[in-house]
Amino acid sequence: MNSPEWRRIADDIAAKIENGTYPPGTRLTRPQMQADYAVGAKTIQTAMIVLQDRGMVEPQHGVGYLVVGPATRPVSPAAPQ
């Protein structure tokens, strides 16, 4: 069974944070991520909630998300509510 799209995107962005492609302080905007992954806003929002739960990004009002660093919390297999 294939992973949901939001999971694939969250894992891809997490890998980029872990390998330094997106170092702490990088701003990730929703429009740019939508274009990069060719998905809608809801899919990006769900992926970013997963990354917030891992402690990797923080929302920035009117900007998107700010990378704060590698995961500080374990990965949850369940979809965010």
TARA-V583686 format. One record per backbone hydrogen bond with DSSP energy under -0.5 kcal/mol. NH is the residue of the N-H (numbers start at 0). CO is the residue of the C=O. Records with the same first field share a line. If there is no record, write none. Layout:
NH = CO ; CO
This chain:
7 = 3
8 = 4
9 = 5
10 = 6
11 = 7
12 = 8
13 = 9
14 = 10
15 = 11
16 = 12
17 = 13
18 = 14
19 = 16
20 = 15
21 = 15
22 = 19 ; 20
24 = 66
25 = 22
27 = 25 ; 64
28 = 26
32 = 28
33 = 29
34 = 30
35 = 31
36 = 32
37 = 33
38 = 33
43 = 39
44 = 40
45 = 41
46 = 42
47 = 43
48 = 44
49 = 45
50 = 46
51 = 47
52 = 48
53 = 49
54 = 51
55 = 50
56 = 50
57 = 65
59 = 63
62 = 59
63 = 59
64 = 27
65 = 57
66 = 25
67 = 55
68 = 55
71 = 53
72 = 53
